[in-house]
Each structure stands twice: as structure tokens, then as C-alpha cells.
Amino acid sequence: CMVLTETGIPEKKARRETVAFAMGAHLRTGYSVLLLGLTVLSVLWAEHNLYGGRSPAHVWWYGWITALSTGLGALPFAFFKSTNQWWLGFANSVAGGMMTAASLALVQEGLELGVDERSPLTPLQCVGIGALSGVAFVYISQRVLEGYGDVRLDIMEGVDVRRALLIVVVMTVHSFSEGIGIGVSFGGKAATQLGMLVTTTLAVHNVPEGFAISMLLVSKGMSVWGAALWSITTSIPQPIMAIASYYFVDSFVLIQPAGLGFAAGAMLWVAWVELFVEATEACGVTSTLLVGLVSASLMHLCHAYVL
């Protein structure tokens, strides 16, 4: 016969959930120690001179700082939490609005970058091809993840794997273009001031991105600590791509507009096909539109006048 706990949950299932929770806690602790260790090594590599340099060590450090800043977006949820359906819809609306504004900013930046004289394509064509590729990437990812809709991973703390992984993957892809931006701004004949401006801009810009990611994950049951770690994880490509593009600046300049378009297309698809649809089901069309419009407007103002 089936043995039940005091809460009515089957004993084996309760024991499994307890073990999964413990494993998740150990994984989060280990990952936190790893991030701390990498931070210390980055400081030592830069020889404690953490501002103003443009050596490979400094470029890595700047990219690493922008990645860590994403985790700050989870801090508000240490003081404010809610798990009802309306809150989940609100979270999706805010995140969708932010991602829409960020996508449009990426498209604009890609068009303004222009293309190298060696490229046979116009800036619009590069961005357009990148955007279509981004949409295709997310669509294929969705089809693949649909086969794992009922899966639970210890590192995901029991959160809906399909939706959580989709958001994490898309935001991680988005970080590749930001890392390229850091490396290119320090590489070649670019002035050091340009690189510092780009780094500072991205570090500040990553905080609301981390907020959007954390809002979705926390509203689905993840801890604030876990949401912060996953937010940082989505930005790990930034220091890696910063170093790569710093060394091969001429090559990366050619693909940066397409990379920006790719990230924009991927984020727009997730925002409009995933987040806003779910928000409408929870909050209604009017609330979703109003919240999404306000969050998109605030993100646009931050990008235009603050960042």
C-alpha cells in the first residue's frame, strides 16, 4: 500500500523532493564558491588595477563585472514576494516589456554600427538575417524543450524546466553580442574611454535585465539566491566574448550587426509569443498591455537618457 506523510504526500515522493532540495542547495553553494573564486582570480590577473587599463586581463575583468551585475536584479525579491497567478502575469508583462524595449534598442544599435566595406550586405540586411535566425533558433528550441515539459531538475529547484530554460537560453544568447561590444570597444584603435563607457553602460543595463529574469524565476517558485545565480549565468558569455573579440576585433566587427539582430529576434519572439500570451491569460488584455507599455517605456528611457 502507499504510505502517506502528514501532509498527504506519498512518502517516496516527499523523500525525493527532500533529496532534490538538498542537492539543489549544495549545487547553489558550490556554484557560488566557484563564482567567488573566479572573481578573486580576475582581480589578481588584473594586478589589483581594476579601472582604466586595456590589457587582456582588464578586458576580462570588465566583462566579468558586467556579468556579476546581472545578479543585482534579484535583490528586490529578497524583500518582496508573491506567488499568485496575477503576480505571475504581472511579472511576465514587465519582463516582456523590458525585453521588447531592449530588442528594439539592439536593432537600432545594429543599424547604426554599419558594416565593413568587405561585407556584401547592408546593415539592414545583416540585422534582418540575424533577427530571422534568432526567431528560428528560439522556435526550434521550443520544439525540443516541449519534450521535457514534465521534467524537473535539481538545479532548477522544481521550477517548470521548459519555460525557465527557454528564458535562460535566450538571455544567454543575448549576452554574446554584449560581450562582443565590450571587446570591440577596447580592441583595435578604439580609445580606452570608449571601452569604459560601454562597460559601465552594460553593467548598469544588466541590472534591470537580471530583474526581469529573476522576476520570472521567483514568481515560479525559485529562491532569490537561485534566481540571482541563474541571472549571472546568463551573462557569463560576456567576459568570454569580450576576450575573443578583443583579440580578433576585425573579424567580430563584421558579424556584430547580425549578432545584435539575432539577440533581438530571439527576445522579441519570447516576449510576444511566450510572456505576453501567458500574462494575458493571468491578468487580462488591458492590464497586460498597460504594464508592458509602462515597463517598455521605462526601459527605453533608461537606455536613451541614463545608459
Phi and psi in degrees as a GROMACS rama.xvg file:
@    title "Ramachandran Plot"
@    xaxis  label "Phi"
@    yaxis  label "Psi"
@TYPE xy
-84.4182  129.926  MET-2
-93.7973  128.813  VAL-3
-107.427  149.405  LEU-4
-82.8375  179.882  THR-5
-62.9147  -26.0271  GLU-6
-88.4316  0.473994  THR-7
86.6618  6.39054  GLY-8
-89.7386  134.361  ILE-9
-51.0584  138.995  PRO-10
-60.273  -43.0521  GLU-11
-63.2966  -41.5647  LYS-12
-65.5779  -42.0094  LYS-13
-63.0719  -40.5435  ALA-14
-66.011  -39.5082  ARG-15
-61.3183  -43.5955  ARG-16
-66.1031  -36.2734  GLU-17
-65.3659  -44.2769  THR-18
-63.6693  -42.5226  VAL-19
-62.2094  -40.8101  ALA-20
-63.1593  -42.9663  PHE-21
-64.3774  -42.6846  ALA-22
-63.1735  -41.4346  MET-23
-61.5908  -40.5325  GLY-24
-64.0448  -41.6048  ALA-25
-65.2214  -40.4902  HIS-26
-64.3707  -41.9954  LEU-27
-64.2147  -40.8452  ARG-28
-64.344  -46.3446  THR-29
-62.168  -40.9129  GLY-30
-67.2098  -37.8201  TYR-31
-62.8242  -41.8964  SER-32
-63.6614  -40.0225  VAL-33
-61.9317  -45.254  LEU-34
-62.7827  -40.6187  LEU-35
-63.6184  -42.7658  LEU-36
-62.927  -41.9012  GLY-37
-64.8374  -34.3789  LEU-38
-65.0008  -44.5905  THR-39
-62.5344  -44.9554  VAL-40
-62.7015  -36.8612  LEU-41
-64.5249  -40.5208  SER-42
-64.7159  -43.6615  VAL-43
-65.351  -38.8821  LEU-44
-63.8334  -36.7831  TRP-45
-80.4782  2.48732  ALA-46
57.1957  39.4886  GLU-47
64.2516  2.22857  HIS-48
-95.6788  91.1766  ASN-49
-95.8417  4.31653  LEU-50
-144.576  133.443  TYR-51
98.8011  -16.2734  GLY-52
-83.5552  170.052  GLY-53
-139.901  25.1217  ARG-54
-75.6375  167.925  SER-55
-54.9372  -37.5226  PRO-56
-62.8246  -40.0894  ALA-57
-69.4234  -40.9646  HIS-58
-62.0883  -41.7479  VAL-59
-61.3789  -44.7151  TRP-60
-61.044  -43.1801  TRP-61
-63.1701  -42.9641  TYR-62
-64.6162  -36.44  GLY-63
-67.0122  -39.3566  TRP-64
-64.3621  -42.286  ILE-65
-63.4417  -34.6682  THR-66
-67.0998  -46.0966  ALA-67
-63.9101  -32.4406  LEU-68
-63.333  -23.4899  SER-69
-61.8755  -33.8937  THR-70
-65.3956  -21.7484  GLY-71
-64.8331  -22.4919  LEU-72
-64.4381  -17.2229  GLY-73
-84.8419  -14.5207  ALA-74
-56.579  -42.9444  LEU-75
-56.4755  -26.6946  PRO-76
-80.1303  -6.50301  PHE-77
-73.054  -17.1957  ALA-78
-115.064  -15.6194  PHE-79
-141.365  120.886  PHE-80
-138.182  151.522  LYS-81
-159.647  147.449  SER-82
-126.448  8.14463  THR-83
-75.7028  167.854  ASN-84
-64.411  -36.1041  GLN-85
-63.9972  -39.8196  TRP-86
-62.9592  -40.7958  TRP-87
-61.9075  -42.298  LEU-88
-64.2935  -40.4162  GLY-89
-60.7959  -44.5722  PHE-90
-60.3787  -43.6177  ALA-91
-64.3566  -37.5939  ASN-92
-65.4483  -45.7273  SER-93
-62.7964  -48.3568  VAL-94
-62.7844  -41.1097  ALA-95
-63.1854  -40.9785  GLY-96
-64.196  -44.0236  GLY-97
-62.5125  -44.1381  MET-98
-67.5794  -33.4325  MET-99
-65.1479  -47.3225  THR-100
-62.8469  -42.2703  ALA-101
-63.9221  -37.9588  ALA-102
-63.9644  -44.8625  SER-103
-63.948  -36.2287  LEU-104
-65.5363  -38.3251  ALA-105
-65.6191  -40.8082  LEU-106
-61.8038  -45.592  VAL-107
-61.443  -43.1396  GLN-108
-64.8613  -39.8765  GLU-109
-63.7727  -38.2302  GLY-110
-69.5338  -35.6816  LEU-111
-75.4371  -25.0988  GLU-112
-63.9206  -34.7054  LEU-113
76.3284  -178.365  GLY-114
-127.585  157.459  VAL-115
-67.5963  151.407  ASP-116
-63.0062  -17.8895  GLU-117
-78.2169  -15.6332  ARG-118
-80.6221  134.404  SER-119
-81.3147  -4.49554  PRO-120
-105.739  153.731  LEU-121
-82.8733  163.794  THR-122
-56.4248  -40.9253  PRO-123
-63.2512  -40.4314  LEU-124
-66.5229  -40.7743  GLN-125
-61.8432  -48.4783  CYS-126
-65.13  -41.3929  VAL-127
-63.0947  -44.886  GLY-128
-63.2027  -41.348  ILE-129
-62.6407  -42.3366  GLY-130
-64.2625  -44.4949  ALA-131
-63.1115  -37.6334  LEU-132
-65.274  -38.2149  SER-133
-64.034  -42.6456  GLY-134
-62.3391  -44.5424  VAL-135
-62.7748  -39.6768  ALA-136
-61.1779  -46.561  PHE-137
-67.1367  -40.6806  VAL-138
-60.7388  -45.5552  TYR-139
-65.5018  -40.3633  ILE-140
-60.6896  -41.1363  SER-141
-60.514  -44.2229  GLN-142
-63.7113  -39.094  ARG-143
-67.3001  -44.9927  VAL-144
-71.3342  -20.5943  LEU-145
-60.5854  -26.0511  GLU-146
-74.0999  -7.14134  GLY-147
-121.713  30.9363  TYR-148
-62.3714  -29.9346  GLY-149
-100.807  6.62098  ASP-150
-79.2515  144.579  VAL-151
-124.418  132.549  ARG-152
-111.782  140.881  LEU-153
-57.8603  -41.1687  ASP-154
-70.3331  -15.138  ILE-155
-96.2139  3.07386  MET-156
55.7699  33.2992  GLU-157
81.7848  2.92751  GLY-158
-72.524  151.936  VAL-159
-51.6815  110.392  ASP-160
-64.3254  -44.1043  VAL-161
-58.9846  -51.5925  ARG-162
-68.6001  -42.6906  ARG-163
-64.3945  -45.9903  ALA-164
-65.1536  -36.1182  LEU-165
-61.277  -46.6686  LEU-166
-62.9143  -45.7619  ILE-167
-62.5913  -44.2612  VAL-168
-63.8451  -45.6373  VAL-169
-63.3823  -44.7881  VAL-170
-69.5094  -29.3945  MET-171
-67.6972  -44.1785  THR-172
-59.6443  -40.7126  VAL-173
-58.486  -33.2193  HIS-174
-70.4158  -23.5826  SER-175
-59.0281  -46.1277  PHE-176
-66.7079  -33.763  SER-177
-67.8073  -39.7504  GLU-178
-63.0441  -39.8813  GLY-179
-61.3332  -39.4053  ILE-180
-60.2147  -39.4958  GLY-181
-65.3765  -50.2778  ILE-182
-63.3209  -43.1199  GLY-183
-64.1984  -36.5181  VAL-184
-68.6626  -22.0164  SER-185
-99.0106  -19.0765  PHE-186
-83.0586  172.88  GLY-187
59.9071  -134.538  GLY-188
-99.2497  10.197  LYS-189
-64.4483  143.832  ALA-190
-73.7443  150.316  ALA-191
-59.8345  -36.0273  THR-192
-59.6412  -35.7912  GLN-193
-63.7681  -44.3985  LEU-194
-62.4517  -41.403  GLY-195
-66.3936  -36.606  MET-196
-64.9415  -45.3858  LEU-197
-63.1447  -42.7408  VAL-198
-62.2394  -47.8632  THR-199
-62.1804  -42.2423  THR-200
-59.942  -47.0678  THR-201
-68.5148  -36.6075  LEU-202
-61.8173  -43.4759  ALA-203
-70.5174  -40.7727  VAL-204
-63.2968  -30.7711  HIS-205
-71.726  -21.8096  ASN-206
-63.3001  -52.9066  VAL-207
-64.6892  -28.3082  PRO-208
-65.0175  -42.5775  GLU-209
-63.6343  -34.5106  GLY-210
-63.2035  -44.2545  PHE-211
-63.7732  -43.693  ALA-212
-63.9619  -47.2162  ILE-213
-64.5871  -37.049  SER-214
-59.1317  -42.8226  MET-215
-67.4234  -45.7501  LEU-216
-70.1715  -42.5868  LEU-217
-66.3078  -40.505  VAL-218
-65.4919  -19.1118  SER-219
-96.8732  7.02096  LYS-220
109.138  0.985605  GLY-221
-80.2471  150.743  MET-222
-71.061  159.263  SER-223
-63.0019  -41.5266  VAL-224
-58.6035  -48.8198  TRP-225
-62.5143  -40.853  GLY-226
-63.7758  -39.565  ALA-227
-63.5991  -42.3382  ALA-228
-65.9026  -41.2722  LEU-229
-67.6634  -34.8938  TRP-230
-62.5436  -44.6582  SER-231
-62.5908  -40.3756  ILE-232
-58.9503  -37.6589  THR-233
-64.4432  -19.5902  THR-234
-103.749  1.99406  SER-235
-56.9246  -33.0379  ILE-236
-62.068  -18.4347  PRO-237
-61.9398  -52.6504  GLN-238
-65.8767  -33.773  PRO-239
-64.9518  -48.6772  ILE-240
-72.2498  -27.1871  MET-241
-62.9259  -45.0368  ALA-242
-65.2558  -45.6119  ILE-243
-61.7657  -46.5688  ALA-244
-73.108  -25.0028  SER-245
-64.9384  -42.5481  TYR-246
-76.7623  -30.964  TYR-247
-123.468  50.7656  PHE-248
-57.9653  -39.6507  VAL-249
-63.4975  -37.9918  ASP-250
-71.8172  -41.6438  SER-251
-73.5037  -26.5126  PHE-252
-60.3854  -33.5359  VAL-253
-66.4241  -35.095  LEU-254
-102.446  -4.60827  ILE-255
-60.9693  -44.2793  GLN-256
-58.0578  -41.8177  PRO-257
-66.3703  -36.4062  ALA-258
-64.6447  -40.4159  GLY-259
-64.9029  -40.9099  LEU-260
-64.0997  -39.0937  GLY-261
-59.4642  -48.9073  PHE-262
-63.2706  -40.1761  ALA-263
-64.2847  -45.6929  ALA-264
-62.384  -41.8573  GLY-265
-63.864  -43.984  ALA-266
-69.3173  -39.3724  MET-267
-62.5325  -40.7596  LEU-268
-62.3787  -47.0634  TRP-269
-62.7834  -42.6478  VAL-270
-62.8075  -45.9103  ALA-271
-91.7379  -29.948  TRP-272
-93.0351  -27.6347  VAL-273
-105.947  -63.0206  GLU-274
-69.2609  -49.9725  LEU-275
-67.3215  -32.4384  PHE-276
-64.8814  -46.806  VAL-277
-66.5566  -36.9977  GLU-278
-64.4624  -39.923  ALA-279
-62.4377  -39.1726  THR-280
-65.3969  -32.3042  GLU-281
-90.9348  -35.8935  ALA-282
-113.795  -17.561  CYS-283
95.5828  161.809  GLY-284
-65.7744  -45.5251  VAL-285
-62.5401  -50.4198  THR-286
-62.1162  -41.0218  SER-287
-62.4464  -45.4011  THR-288
-63.9056  -43.7358  LEU-289
-64.979  -48.4566  LEU-290
-64.9048  -43.7559  VAL-291
-62.966  -39.832  GLY-292
-66.0923  -42.6529  LEU-293
-64.6883  -46.6226  VAL-294
-65.4767  -38.5677  SER-295
-65.6584  -39.9239  ALA-296
-65.4892  -42.8565  SER-297
-64.148  -41.6291  LEU-298
-63.947  -40.3865  MET-299
-64.7772  -42.5319  HIS-300
-64.2348  -40.9118  LEU-301
-61.7718  -43.3538  CYS-302
-67.0631  -37.6408  HIS-303
-80.5833  -37.2595  ALA-304
-116.93  -21.8637  TYR-305
-102.679  -43.5965  VAL-306
